[in-house]
Amino acid sequence: MNFNSLASSYISQAEERLNLAKIEYERKKYNIVVRLCQESVELSLKACLRLVNIEPPKFHDVGPILKNNANKFP
């Protein structure tokens, strides 16, 4: 599996989290909504890393890695 297909997989998972968040929002389960949205952002950022051929870390905060590699993004 190449980095682009892995990035696509991350984006699909992020979209799934957003769809679930919408359902939980209607149920007024706001704590779950926040968690699902956070996961969606994390997955999206990890997809960005994969698109520039960087293996995402196994931890949550990828901000420093994005900043250190800002020159790889258009």
FIKOLZA-1660 file (N, C-alpha, C; in steps of 0.1 Angstrom, whole numbers, plus 5000, padded with zeros to 4 digits):
% residues 74
   i   px   py   pz ch aa at
   1 5009 4988 5000  A  M  N
   1 5000 5000 5000  A  M CA
   1 5009 5012 5000  A  M  C
   2 5006 5022 4991  A  N  N
   2 5015 5034 4990  A  N CA
   2 5009 5045 4999  A  N  C
   3 5017 5055 5000  A  F  N
   3 5014 5066 5009  A  F CA
   3 5000 5073 5005  A  F  C
   4 4998 5074 4992  A  N  N
   4 4985 5081 4987  A  N CA
   4 4973 5072 4991  A  N  C
   5 4974 5059 4990  A  S  N
   5 4962 5051 4994  A  S CA
   5 4961 5051 5009  A  S  C
   6 4972 5052 5016  A  L  N
   6 4971 5053 5031  A  L CA
   6 4965 5066 5035  A  L  C
   7 4968 5077 5028  A  A  N
   7 4963 5090 5030  A  A CA
   7 4948 5090 5028  A  A  C
   8 4944 5083 5017  A  S  N
   8 4930 5082 5013  A  S CA
   8 4922 5075 5024  A  S  C
   9 4928 5064 5029  A  S  N
   9 4922 5057 5040  A  S CA
   9 4920 5065 5052  A  S  C
  10 4930 5073 5056  A  Y  N
  10 4928 5082 5067  A  Y CA
  10 4917 5092 5065  A  Y  C
  11 4916 5097 5053  A  I  N
  11 4905 5107 5050  A  I CA
  11 4892 5100 5051  A  I  C
  12 4890 5088 5046  A  S  N
  12 4878 5081 5047  A  S CA
  12 4874 5079 5062  A  S  C
  13 4884 5075 5070  A  Q  N
  13 4881 5073 5084  A  Q CA
  13 4877 5087 5091  A  Q  C
  14 4883 5097 5087  A  A  N
  14 4880 5111 5092  A  A CA
  14 4866 5114 5088  A  A  C
  15 4862 5111 5076  A  E  N
  15 4848 5114 5072  A  E CA
  15 4838 5106 5080  A  E  C
  16 4841 5093 5082  A  E  N
  16 4833 5085 5090  A  E CA
  16 4831 5090 5104  A  E  C
  17 4842 5096 5110  A  R  N
  17 4841 5102 5124  A  R CA
  17 4831 5114 5123  A  R  C
  18 4832 5122 5113  A  L  N
  18 4824 5133 5111  A  L CA
  18 4809 5129 5110  A  L  C
  19 4806 5119 5102  A  N  N
  19 4793 5114 5101  A  N CA
  19 4787 5109 5114  A  N  C
  20 4795 5102 5122  A  L  N
  20 4791 5098 5135  A  L CA
  20 4789 5110 5144  A  L  C
  21 4797 5120 5143  A  A  N
  21 4796 5132 5152  A  A CA
  21 4783 5138 5149  A  A  C
  22 4778 5139 5137  A  K  N
  22 4765 5145 5133  A  K CA
  22 4754 5138 5140  A  K  C
  23 4755 5125 5140  A  I  N
  23 4744 5116 5146  A  I CA
  23 4744 5119 5161  A  I  C
  24 4756 5119 5167  A  E  N
  24 4757 5121 5182  A  E CA
  24 4753 5135 5186  A  E  C
  25 4755 5145 5177  A  Y  N
  25 4750 5159 5179  A  Y CA
  25 4735 5159 5180  A  Y  C
  26 4729 5152 5171  A  E  N
  26 4714 5152 5172  A  E CA
  26 4709 5145 5184  A  E  C
  27 4717 5136 5190  A  R  N
  27 4713 5129 5202  A  R CA
  27 4718 5137 5215  A  R  C
  28 4724 5149 5212  A  K  N
  28 4729 5158 5223  A  K CA
  28 4739 5152 5231  A  K  C
  29 4747 5143 5225  A  K  N
  29 4759 5137 5232  A  K CA
  29 4771 5144 5229  A  K  C
  30 4772 5157 5234  A  Y  N
  30 4782 5166 5230  A  Y CA
  30 4796 5161 5233  A  Y  C
  31 4798 5154 5244  A  N  N
  31 4811 5150 5248  A  N CA
  31 4816 5140 5237  A  N  C
  32 4807 5132 5232  A  I  N
  32 4811 5122 5221  A  I CA
  32 4814 5130 5208  A  I  C
  33 4806 5140 5205  A  V  N
  33 4808 5149 5193  A  V CA
  33 4822 5155 5194  A  V  C
  34 4826 5160 5205  A  V  N
  34 4839 5166 5206  A  V CA
  34 4850 5156 5203  A  V  C
  35 4849 5144 5209  A  R  N
  35 4859 5134 5208  A  R CA
  35 4860 5130 5193  A  R  C
  36 4849 5127 5187  A  L  N
  36 4849 5123 5173  A  L CA
  36 4854 5134 5163  A  L  C
  37 4851 5146 5166  A  C  N
  37 4857 5157 5158  A  C CA
  37 4872 5158 5160  A  C  C
  38 4877 5156 5172  A  Q  N
  38 4891 5156 5175  A  Q CA
  38 4898 5145 5167  A  Q  C
  39 4892 5133 5167  A  E  N
  39 4898 5122 5160  A  E CA
  39 4898 5125 5145  A  E  C
  40 4887 5131 5140  A  S  N
  40 4887 5135 5126  A  S CA
  40 4898 5144 5122  A  S  C
  41 4900 5154 5130  A  V  N
  41 4911 5164 5127  A  V CA
  41 4925 5156 5127  A  V  C
  42 4927 5148 5137  A  E  N
  42 4939 5140 5138  A  E CA
  42 4942 5132 5126  A  E  C
  43 4931 5125 5122  A  L  N
  43 4933 5116 5110  A  L CA
  43 4935 5124 5098  A  L  C
  44 4929 5136 5096  A  S  N
  44 4931 5144 5085  A  S CA
  44 4946 5149 5084  A  S  C
  45 4951 5153 5096  A  L  N
  45 4965 5158 5096  A  L CA
  45 4975 5147 5093  A  L  C
  46 4972 5135 5098  A  K  N
  46 4980 5124 5095  A  K CA
  46 4980 5120 5080  A  K  C
  47 4968 5122 5074  A  A  N
  47 4967 5120 5059  A  A CA
  47 4976 5130 5052  A  A  C
  48 4976 5143 5057  A  C  N
  48 4985 5153 5051  A  C CA
  48 5000 5149 5051  A  C  C
  49 5004 5143 5063  A  L  N
  49 5017 5139 5064  A  L CA
  49 5020 5128 5054  A  L  C
  50 5011 5118 5052  A  R  N
  50 5013 5107 5043  A  R CA
  50 5014 5113 5029  A  R  C
  51 5007 5123 5025  A  L  N
  51 5007 5128 5012  A  L CA
  51 5021 5134 5008  A  L  C
  52 5029 5138 5018  A  V  N
  52 5042 5143 5016  A  V CA
  52 5053 5133 5020  A  V  C
  53 5048 5120 5020  A  N  N
  53 5057 5108 5023  A  N CA
  53 5064 5109 5037  A  N  C
  54 5056 5113 5047  A  I  N
  54 5061 5112 5061  A  I CA
  54 5052 5102 5068  A  I  C
  55 5059 5093 5074  A  E  N
  55 5051 5083 5082  A  E CA
  55 5046 5090 5095  A  E  C
  56 5033 5090 5097  A  P  N
  56 5028 5097 5109  A  P CA
  56 5032 5089 5122  A  P  C
  57 5033 5097 5132  A  P  N
  57 5037 5090 5145  A  P CA
  57 5025 5083 5151  A  P  C
  58 5028 5075 5161  A  K  N
  58 5018 5067 5168  A  K CA
  58 5012 5075 5179  A  K  C
  59 5015 5088 5181  A  F  N
  59 5009 5096 5191  A  F CA
  59 5000 5106 5185  A  F  C
  60 4992 5113 5193  A  H  N
  60 4981 5122 5188  A  H CA
  60 4986 5135 5182  A  H  C
  61 4994 5142 5189  A  D  N
  61 4998 5156 5185  A  D CA
  61 5008 5156 5174  A  D  C
  62 5004 5158 5162  A  V  N
  62 5013 5158 5150  A  V CA
  62 5017 5173 5147  A  V  C
  63 5013 5182 5154  A  G  N
  63 5016 5197 5152  A  G CA
  63 5031 5199 5150  A  G  C
  64 5039 5195 5159  A  P  N
  64 5054 5197 5157  A  P CA
  64 5059 5191 5145  A  P  C
  65 5055 5180 5141  A  I  N
  65 5060 5173 5129  A  I CA
  65 5055 5181 5116  A  I  C
  66 5043 5186 5117  A  L  N
  66 5038 5195 5106  A  L CA
  66 5047 5207 5105  A  L  C
  67 5049 5214 5116  A  K  N
  67 5057 5226 5116  A  K CA
  67 5071 5224 5111  A  K  C
  68 5077 5213 5116  A  N  N
  68 5091 5209 5112  A  N CA
  68 5092 5206 5097  A  N  C
  69 5081 5203 5091  A  N  N
  69 5081 5199 5076  A  N CA
  69 5073 5208 5068  A  N  C
  70 5071 5220 5072  A  A  N
  70 5062 5230 5065  A  A CA
  70 5067 5232 5051  A  A  C
  71 5080 5231 5049  A  N  N
  71 5085 5233 5035  A  N CA
  71 5081 5223 5025  A  N  C
  72 5075 5212 5030  A  K  N
  72 5071 5201 5021  A  K CA
  72 5057 5203 5016  A  K  C
  73 5050 5213 5021  A  F  N
  73 5036 5216 5018  A  F CA
  73 5035 5228 5008  A  F  C
  74 5026 5227 4998  A  P  N
  74 5025 5239 4989  A  P CA
  74 5020 5251 4996  A  P  C
% end
